[in-house]
Amino acid sequence: MNAPFTFAPAVRSQVSLLIALAGASGSGKTFSALRLAKGLSPDCKIAFIDTEARRGLHYADQFSFMHTDMRPPFRPSRFIDAIRAAESVGAEVVIIDSFSHEYDGIGGILEWADELAEKGIKSPGNFKEPKLAHRKLMNELLQCRASLIFCLRADEKIEIIREDGKTKVRPLGWVPICEKRFMYEMTASFTLTPDRPGIPHFDLPHKLQSQHRGMFSDKEPISEDAGRALAAWAAGASTSGDAKAAAPNSDSPGKGDQNGAAATNIMSPEQMLTEAAERGTEILLTAWNTLGAADKRALKSKLDETFKPRAAAVDKGAAK
């Protein structure tokens, strides 16, 4: 007999993140993913699943991370195995570059369906097994305790139309190469372009919830600061200026914002610890562990003299 359901007050703590960076070659996806991962995991517990012929190793002199070379076939089950292996070695952040291979790479969903069609399984039945495998992968991603960063290739789509008796080309925008529902599962997603490497476009497809709006700018490249702010939020700290930073349709992966630049009021490490202390000792120490060595040295005395006593008082009050 199944155990009864129990409920407890909702408290955000150790939330896993799923982040997608989509763009053409030269748009800064890999470099941005590594900067974001470094902010999320200052101790560099980062695993890199490389489907791009070991191209991730081009950045080995600039970042510290664990690397594995994934070769074809790019079946969904192989990504499950790779992610589980990353978790088993203690990865806090897993980068998959490029996750587009799961969809249109050698042995990916599309090629797998073609193979089944050649064996006589007619459409749409030839997609049944590949789609089931993809759903199993998605379930695995949603249960993963590490944060996941997906680098995705994107194509600039066009449409040939006839208008006023003339043939015209109508741009349809950048479209990430992945299963069509994949982007809806993301915590956040961004489109990057070669003309502005690493800088999110808020007029192109993206997903950015109001509580994360102040962590990213469309004027500056994605950085370690954004990773640190996301890590603090995932650990339970509140974000600064959420209400001011919210924008219409900002949580829709299919539409960009219509009002231009995002707010850039990213919390400083001291502000982050101040916020975390108001949530108690556990949240404070989790936030502290997201900081780099330099920030820890600068704030160690304030941690002991100010933040820990405040967090202890919060703990005491909650226990009454």
BAPA-251850 format. One record per residue (C-alpha): y, x, z; residue in three letters. Coordinates in pm, 1 decimal. Last residue first. Layout:
north,east,up,resn
Y,X,Z,ALA
...
This chain:
north,east,up,resn
2890.7,980.7,1936.0,LYS
2715.8,1215.2,1692.3,ALA
2980.7,1174.0,1423.8,ALA
3249.6,1292.4,1661.8,GLY
3053.4,1601.4,1754.8,LYS
2990.5,1689.8,1390.0,ASP
3360.1,1645.5,1309.6,VAL
3450.3,1869.5,1603.1,ALA
3201.0,2127.8,1476.4,ALA
3364.0,2112.5,1132.7,ALA
3706.1,2179.9,1286.0,ARG
3571.3,2468.6,1493.8,PRO
3401.5,2614.0,1182.0,LYS
3713.0,2586.0,963.2,PHE
3971.4,2741.9,1192.3,THR
3875.2,3061.5,1373.8,GLU
3541.1,3146.3,1213.0,ASP
3623.9,3042.0,855.8,LEU
3979.1,3170.3,893.7,LYS
3842.7,3512.8,982.1,SER
3605.7,3513.9,685.0,LYS
3863.6,3392.0,430.3,LEU
3953.9,3711.7,246.3,ALA
3606.3,3862.6,275.7,ARG
3445.1,3540.6,152.4,LYS
3686.5,3518.6,-139.1,ASP
3594.8,3872.2,-248.6,ALA
3219.0,3810.8,-213.1,ALA
3216.3,3497.3,-429.3,GLY
3224.8,3148.5,-287.4,LEU
2947.1,2889.0,-332.1,THR
2797.0,2979.8,5.0,ASN
3112.8,2866.4,182.4,TRP
3080.1,2519.6,26.0,ALA
2728.3,2486.4,167.6,THR
2851.0,2615.4,503.3,LEU
3126.9,2354.4,515.8,LEU
2894.8,2072.8,405.2,ILE
2652.1,2150.6,688.5,GLU
2930.3,2199.7,942.6,THR
3102.4,1866.1,895.7,GLY
3275.2,1663.8,624.6,ARG
3631.8,1755.1,722.8,GLU
3527.5,2119.8,704.1,ALA
3452.8,2069.6,332.5,ALA
3810.0,1968.9,250.1,GLU
3954.2,2272.6,428.2,THR
3689.1,2489.6,264.5,LEU
3791.9,2369.6,-82.3,MET
4159.3,2417.4,-2.8,GLN
4088.6,2776.7,97.6,GLU
3881.5,2840.5,-217.9,PRO
4170.8,2706.6,-429.1,SER
4135.0,2358.7,-568.4,MET
4186.9,2308.2,-940.4,ILE
4508.6,2120.8,-1024.1,ASN
4478.8,2150.5,-1402.7,THR
4538.7,1792.5,-1509.8,ALA
4403.4,1708.0,-1848.8,ALA
4605.4,1737.7,-2165.2,ALA
4654.4,1462.5,-2420.2,GLY
4686.3,1091.3,-2354.5,ASN
4435.2,941.0,-2593.1,GLN
4126.4,1069.5,-2425.8,ASP
3824.0,1138.2,-2642.1,GLY
3561.3,887.0,-2730.9,LYS
3183.1,891.7,-2769.2,GLY
3079.4,1051.2,-2443.3,PRO
3265.4,785.8,-2242.1,SER
3363.3,882.0,-1889.7,ASP
3727.9,949.9,-1977.1,SER
3769.0,603.8,-2127.1,ASN
4118.3,574.4,-1977.3,PRO
4231.0,876.9,-1773.1,ALA
4190.0,983.9,-1413.1,ALA
4390.1,1288.1,-1303.8,ALA
4621.1,1112.8,-1063.3,LYS
4335.2,936.6,-887.8,ALA
4127.2,1251.0,-864.2,ASP
4410.1,1463.7,-726.4,GLY
4205.2,1714.9,-534.8,SER
3828.4,1683.4,-530.6,THR
3615.2,1582.2,-235.1,SER
3357.3,1819.4,-89.3,ALA
2993.8,1707.7,-88.3,GLY
2790.2,2001.9,-217.8,ALA
2818.3,1873.8,-574.9,ALA
3198.0,1873.5,-537.5,TRP
3195.3,2232.2,-412.0,ALA
2969.0,2340.4,-698.3,ALA
3192.4,2162.4,-950.8,LEU
3499.4,2342.3,-815.2,ALA
3321.6,2676.2,-829.0,ARG
3206.6,2613.2,-1186.2,GLY
3557.6,2513.3,-1295.0,ALA
3696.2,2829.9,-1140.1,ASP
3432.1,3036.2,-1324.0,GLU
3603.5,2943.1,-1647.9,SER
3624.6,2693.7,-1933.5,ILE
3897.3,2821.8,-2162.3,PRO
4258.5,2711.5,-2105.1,GLU
4485.1,2445.4,-2261.5,LYS
4245.7,2149.7,-2275.5,ASP
4199.7,2181.3,-1901.3,SER
3904.1,2130.3,-1669.5,PHE
3857.2,2091.9,-1294.2,MET
4122.4,1823.2,-1252.0,GLY
3915.2,1570.9,-1446.1,ARG
3600.9,1611.3,-1238.1,HIS
3651.3,1307.4,-1011.2,GLN
3771.9,1105.8,-1312.2,SER
3450.3,1151.4,-1505.6,GLN
3442.5,1375.3,-1809.4,LEU
3233.0,1297.3,-2114.2,LYS
3330.3,1443.2,-2448.6,HIS
3363.2,1356.1,-2816.1,PRO
3682.7,1505.5,-2963.5,LEU
4045.3,1435.9,-2861.9,ASP
3978.6,1594.5,-2522.1,PHE
3897.9,1924.9,-2687.6,HIS
3756.3,2175.1,-2442.7,PRO
3863.5,2540.7,-2473.3,ILE
3579.5,2792.3,-2500.8,GLY
3674.6,2916.2,-2843.5,PRO
3989.1,2752.8,-2988.5,ARG
3961.1,2782.9,-3368.8,ASP
3582.3,2801.1,-3344.3,PRO
3553.3,2453.9,-3186.2,THR
3425.4,2328.0,-2850.8,LEU
3307.8,1974.6,-2770.5,THR
3252.5,1897.3,-2402.6,PHE
3000.7,1722.7,-2180.2,SER
2991.8,1616.5,-1815.7,ALA
2733.1,1468.0,-1580.7,THR
2512.1,1430.1,-1886.3,MET
2259.4,1150.5,-1938.0,GLU
2468.2,982.8,-2208.9,TYR
2456.8,1301.7,-2416.1,MET
2081.7,1264.2,-2475.8,PHE
2089.4,917.2,-2626.5,ARG
2104.7,1031.4,-2992.1,LYS
1847.7,1310.6,-2965.0,GLU
2035.9,1634.3,-3027.0,CYS
2263.0,1805.4,-3279.4,ILE
2613.4,1737.8,-3148.8,PRO
2846.7,1551.7,-3390.5,VAL
3192.8,1685.7,-3472.2,TRP
3422.9,1445.4,-3650.2,GLY
3372.9,1175.9,-3911.9,LEU
3595.4,1330.7,-4177.5,PRO
3661.2,1107.8,-4480.9,ARG
3622.9,1266.9,-4821.6,VAL
3773.8,1071.1,-5108.3,LYS
3660.7,951.2,-5450.0,THR
3937.3,753.9,-5620.2,LYS
3963.1,395.1,-5742.3,GLY
4192.1,298.5,-5459.7,ASP
3928.2,420.3,-5214.8,GLU
3575.0,530.8,-5289.9,ARG
3401.6,705.2,-5000.3,ILE
3219.8,1030.9,-4926.7,ILE
3160.2,1063.2,-4549.9,GLU
3194.1,1379.9,-4346.3,ILE
3020.5,1528.1,-4043.7,LYS
3126.2,1849.1,-3869.2,GLU
2797.0,1967.5,-3727.4,ASP
2730.7,2063.6,-3366.8,ALA
2492.6,2310.7,-3204.3,ARG
2415.7,2244.5,-2841.3,LEU
2438.6,2465.4,-2534.3,CYS
2287.9,2285.4,-2236.0,PHE
2382.4,2372.6,-1878.4,ILE
2142.0,2258.8,-1605.2,LEU
2196.9,2251.3,-1230.5,SER
1884.2,2326.5,-1030.3,ALA
1710.6,2044.5,-844.7,ARG
1547.4,1907.4,-1159.5,CYS
1453.6,1538.4,-1135.4,GLN
1686.9,1425.2,-1414.7,LEU
1570.1,1709.6,-1636.7,LEU
1204.2,1620.7,-1580.7,GLU
1267.0,1257.0,-1671.2,ASN
1443.6,1377.3,-1986.4,MET
1142.7,1591.4,-2077.0,LEU
907.3,1296.1,-2033.3,LYS
1137.9,1092.2,-2256.0,ARG
1123.4,1366.6,-2521.2,HIS
742.1,1364.2,-2512.9,ALA
745.0,987.2,-2564.6,LEU
987.2,1030.9,-2853.4,LYS
758.9,1288.2,-3019.3,PRO
451.9,1060.5,-2979.3,GLU
615.4,746.1,-3118.5,LYS
807.3,910.3,-3402.7,PHE
520.6,891.5,-3653.2,ASN
495.2,518.8,-3584.6,GLY
836.5,459.5,-3738.1,PRO
736.0,557.1,-4003.0,SER
378.9,589.1,-4130.0,LYS
108.9,804.6,-3975.6,ILE
-72.9,955.8,-4272.8,GLY
-119.1,1316.6,-4162.4,LYS
196.2,1413.8,-4350.4,GLU
381.8,1159.5,-4137.6,ALA
252.6,1330.5,-3823.1,LEU
392.7,1663.9,-3941.7,GLU
724.8,1499.2,-4025.1,ASP
742.7,1354.6,-3673.7,ALA
684.1,1703.3,-3530.5,TRP
956.7,1840.4,-3756.9,GLU
1204.5,1585.7,-3622.5,LEU
1108.7,1626.5,-3255.7,ILE
1102.5,2006.1,-3252.1,GLY
823.4,2220.5,-3396.4,GLY
1073.0,2454.9,-3559.5,ILE
1414.0,2327.8,-3451.5,GLY
1565.9,1984.5,-3509.7,ASP
1550.8,1808.9,-3173.0,TYR
1424.7,2058.2,-2915.2,GLU
1606.7,2323.6,-3120.1,HIS
1937.7,2159.4,-3029.8,SER
1884.6,2287.7,-2674.5,PHE
2022.5,2621.2,-2785.0,SER
2074.2,2791.9,-2551.3,ASP
1933.2,2641.7,-2232.1,ILE
2118.3,2760.3,-1921.7,ILE
1953.8,2706.7,-1582.3,VAL
2157.3,2721.8,-1261.2,VAL
2025.6,2762.0,-906.3,GLU
1732.4,2973.9,-1022.7,ALA
1486.0,3059.5,-746.2,GLY
1196.8,3209.3,-940.4,VAL
1003.0,2880.3,-938.1,SER
1307.9,2690.7,-1065.2,GLU
1314.2,2902.2,-1380.7,ALA
939.5,2850.0,-1433.3,ALA
987.9,2474.3,-1400.9,ARG
1264.7,2490.2,-1660.2,ILE
1045.3,2689.2,-1900.6,ALA
747.5,2454.2,-1862.6,ASP
962.2,2146.3,-1923.1,ILE
1119.9,2315.4,-2225.1,PHE
770.4,2379.0,-2358.8,ARG
683.3,2010.7,-2316.2,SER
972.8,1910.5,-2544.1,PRO
810.4,2104.9,-2832.4,ARG
1009.7,2397.4,-2968.7,PHE
729.0,2568.6,-3157.5,PRO
868.1,2827.8,-3163.9,PRO
985.7,3114.3,-2941.1,ARG
1146.7,3107.2,-2599.1,MET
1272.9,3447.2,-2483.9,ASP
1335.6,3445.1,-2109.1,THR
1635.0,3582.6,-1924.6,HIS
1746.2,3621.9,-1564.1,MET
2121.2,3656.7,-1515.8,PHE
2401.5,3901.0,-1432.9,SER
2698.8,3873.1,-1664.4,PHE
2911.8,4105.5,-1878.1,GLN
2659.7,4371.6,-1980.8,ASP
2386.9,4111.1,-2040.2,ALA
2610.4,3913.5,-2275.9,TYR
2439.3,4009.4,-2603.1,HIS
2115.7,3928.5,-2420.2,LEU
2175.3,3561.7,-2491.4,GLY
2108.3,3637.8,-2855.6,ARG
1738.8,3680.6,-2775.0,ARG
1618.5,3517.2,-3100.4,ALA
1822.1,3199.2,-3040.6,GLU
1580.8,2994.9,-2825.3,THR
1697.6,3163.1,-2504.3,ASP
1625.6,3005.5,-2166.0,ILE
1875.8,3174.7,-1933.1,PHE
1813.9,3161.9,-1558.6,ALA
2103.8,3204.3,-1315.4,ILE
2082.8,3295.3,-948.7,LYS
2405.6,3488.1,-999.1,CYS
2502.0,3505.3,-629.8,ASP
2822.9,3323.0,-724.7,PRO
2613.7,3029.5,-852.7,SER
2827.9,2745.1,-989.4,LEU
3107.9,2984.1,-1079.7,GLY
2866.3,3218.9,-1254.0,LYS
2713.0,2922.2,-1435.6,ALA
3052.3,2815.1,-1572.4,LEU
3122.3,3165.0,-1698.5,ARG
2772.0,3183.1,-1851.5,LEU
2810.7,2846.0,-2024.7,ALA
3153.3,2944.5,-2156.6,SER
3012.4,3265.1,-2308.1,PHE
2727.0,3073.3,-2467.4,THR
2939.0,2792.2,-2611.4,LYS
3230.0,3001.3,-2737.2,GLY
3308.1,2814.6,-3059.0,SER
3180.5,3094.1,-3283.3,GLY
2893.5,2893.5,-3430.2,SER
2970.5,2522.1,-3416.6,ALA
3009.6,2322.9,-3099.4,GLY
2851.9,2138.5,-2809.3,ALA
2864.2,2229.7,-2440.7,LEU
2651.5,1997.9,-2225.5,ALA
2649.8,1977.6,-1846.7,ILE
2379.4,1831.2,-1622.2,LEU
2460.5,1875.2,-1252.7,LEU
2238.9,1851.9,-946.5,SER
2385.4,1693.9,-633.4,VAL
2343.8,1905.1,-321.8,GLN
2509.5,1648.8,-91.9,SER
2700.5,1330.6,-167.6,ARG
2666.0,1099.1,132.1,VAL
2543.6,739.6,95.2,ALA
2467.0,574.9,430.1,PRO
2091.7,528.1,476.2,ALA
1837.6,287.6,325.5,PHE
1462.7,251.4,373.7,THR
1208.4,113.8,128.8,PHE
869.8,17.6,266.2,PRO
568.6,245.4,195.9,ALA
343.0,133.4,-87.1,ASN
0.0,0.0,0.0,MET
